[in-house]
Amino acid sequence: MTAATPVAVVTGASSGIGAATARQLAAAGHHVVLTARRKDRVETLAAELTAAGHQATAYALDVTDRPAVDAFAAFLGGLPSVDVLVNNAGGALGADPVATGDPDDWRRMYEVNVIGTLNMTQALLPALTASGAGTVVVVTSTAGHATYEGGAGYVAAKNGARVLAETLRLEIVGTPVRVIEIAPGLVKTDEFATTRFRGDTEKAAKVYAGVPDPLSAADVADTITWAVTRPAHVNIDLLVVRPRAQASNTKVHREL
């Protein structure tokens, strides 16, 4: 790796949007540092990218573990620079109404989506600033912009991530770091809905039932990569991306 190769850290890179983003950023010329809790997954992806002629490093990491995040930041100190941070780690748990929602689910969603993003951003911001042209990406959701029944815990967490990005942009204006929020709508991935419904594949399938061409992880990754690869003075403050069949969080065209 040469000093001219930009380094992009992607959290939640073991599957879905994170893995797809790592692939596309690698193809765009970045040395991608893949982080996720599942060590085997990121190592397999790093090997795939390396075999394809790209530059990739795998690092097992739980973004909610602050000492581990700080150790990761120290590890990155051995690289020539850190240019991009894609805060993608997150997810939803449950779809219960407020009256019966599990506080542990809410707490876990807040820890991963908000505190995890905070941990990574705080730990890597000095290096991103030192790069002279840093980029912080926060992958939120349309859930962070409009609520829906049964989604309050996830909506609250993604609102927290959205506000973190908006506030950070205000606070660091004038520094050589831009803050980009990408808010995807209905994205069909292998794990998101299945995890939300605790392995109930029937419930997970209903989320996408009849929807013609929901977004794919690659669609969102393409959006992230496009935003990251704009000239350094161009900041994509917020990009909402939905499938054509989705007009809002509560209005989706289905062909059943």
N, C-alpha and C positions, 0 to 999 in steps of 0.2 A: 504494500500500500504506500502510495506517495502522499506527501503533505497536501497535494492539491485535491485529493479524493475527499469529498464531503462525507461526513459520518452522520448517519441517521439512526437514532434509537427508536425502536418500536416496541411498545408494551402490549401485552396480550397477543403476542405473535405466534402462539401455538396453533391457532385455527382462525377461520372466518376472516373478518375484515383485517385483523392484524397480520395474518399470514399473507393475505393477498396484497396488502400494502408493502410488506417487506419485499415480496417478489417484484412489484412494480418499481419501487424505489431503487432496488438493486439493478434492475434493467435500465433505469435512468442514470446509472453511474454512481450511486451511493455505496459506501461500505455500510451495510446494515448490521446493527447490533440487535439481535432478537432476544427479547426477554419474555418470560412467562413462568408460571409455577411448574409446568410440565416440562422437565428437563429433556426428556426423550423427544418430545415434539419439536422443540426449538433446535435441538442438535440435528434431527433429521432434516429439517428445513434448511439449516445452515449448510449441511452437506449437499443438499440438492442444488442450492444456489452456487456453491463453490464449484460443483461439478459442471455447472452451466457456464463457468467462467466469470462469475461475479464474486464480490467480496462480502463475506458474511461471518459474523461471530455469534455464537449462542451463549446465553448467560441465564441460568435459572434464577428467577427473582419473584418474590411476592411484593407487589408495590405497596401493600399495607404495612409492611415490616420496615419501619424507618431505619433501624440500624443496618439492615440488609441493603436498603436503598443507598445509604451513605457509603457503605462498602463498595457498592457498584459504581458510585460516582468516583471513588478513589481509583477503582480499576480503570475507568475511562480516562483518568489522568495520564495513563500510559499511551494514549493515542494522540496524534498530532493536533486534533481538534474535535469538538463536538458541535455539529452544525444544526441538527434537526432533532427535535423530540416529538414523537407522535404518541400522545396520551390516549391509547385506545383501550387499555384494560378496563373492563366494566361488566355490565350485565344486569339482568332483571331476575328477581326471585318472587314467584307468586303473582296472583292476579285477584287477590281478595279485596273486598271493600274496606274502607277505613274502619268500619265498626268491628271487623273481625280479623284485620290484618295482623300478621305475626311481627311483633317488634324486633325480633331477631333478624327477620328478613330485611326489614327497613334498615336496621343497623348495619348489616352486611353490605347492602347496596350502597349506603352512604360511605362506608369505609373504602370500598373498591372504587366507586365512581368519582368520589370527591377527595377523600383523604389520600387515596393512591395517586391521584393527579397532583394534589398539593405536594406530596412527598417527592415525586419525581421532578416536578417543576422547580421546587426550592433547591433540590440537590444539584440539578444540572444547569440552573440559570447562570451561575458564574461562568461556566465553560461556554455556554451558548453566547453570552455577552462577549467573552474574550475572543470568540471566533470572528467577530466583526460583522457577521451577517447571520445571526441565529434565527431559528424558527421554532416556535412552540405551537403544536397542533393539539387541540382538544376535540376529540370525537365525542359529541354529545348525542342528541337524538331530537327528532321533532317532538318527543315527549317532554323535552326541556322548554318547549315553546307553547305547548297547549296540552291541557289535561284531558283525561278520559276515564270513564268509570272502571274501577278495578285496577287502575294504574298508579294510584297516588304515591306509593312508596318509590317506584321507579321514576315517576315524574318529579318528585321532590329531589331525588338524587341527581337527575340530569339537569334540573334547574340549578342545583348547587354547582355543578360543573360549568354550566353556561355562565353563571354569575362570576365564578372564579376567572374564567377567560376574559370576560368583559372588564372586570376590575383590574386584572393584571395589565391589560392593554393600556388602561388609563395611567397606571402607576409607573410603567416603564417607558412611556412615550419619551422619545429623545435618545433612547439607547438603541444600539444596533440589533434589536430583537423584535420580531413581529409575532403577533399572536393571532392564530387562525382557528376559527370554530367551524367544524363540519358537522352538520346535523342531518343524519340520514332518517328517512321514513321507513317504510316497510321493506326490510331486507331479508331474503330467505337464505339462511345459512344452515349448516349441519347441526349447530348446537344451541343457538340463542333461545328459541322457543322451547326446545326440549329441556334445557336447563331451567328455564323459567317455571315449567310445569313438572319439575322433578322427575324427568325421565318418562313422562306420559306422552308417548309419541302420537296418540290419537288426538289429544288436546292440542299438541304442537302443530299437527297437520291442519287443524281447523283455522289456525291463524292465516294460512295462505290459501285455503280452499277456494278454488274458483277464480283466484286473482290472476289475470293474464300478465305474465312477465313481471313478477316482483323484482325489485333490485337484487343483484347478486353482490357478494363480497367484492368481486372484481370491479363492479360498477363504482362502489364507494371508494375502493383503493385508487381507481383512475382519477376520481375527483380529488382525493387527498394529494396524489402525486402531482396533478396539474397545479394545485394551489401552492405546493411546496416549491415547484420548479419555476414559478414566476420570478422575474427579476427581484432582487433583494428589497428594492424600494416599494414594491407592489404588495400591499397587504390585503388579503381576502378576509375581511373581518368575520363574515358569516356566510356560509353557503349551505342552503337547505336543499337536499336532493331526495326526491320521491319518485316512485314509479308513476307512469302516466295514469295508471288505474287508481291512484290514491290522491284524492283532492284534499283530505285533511286526516287527522288521526281517527276520526269517527265516520268518515265517508269514503268508502272503498268500493269500487266497481268489482263485482264478482259474477262470473259466468257459470252458474250452477244448474 
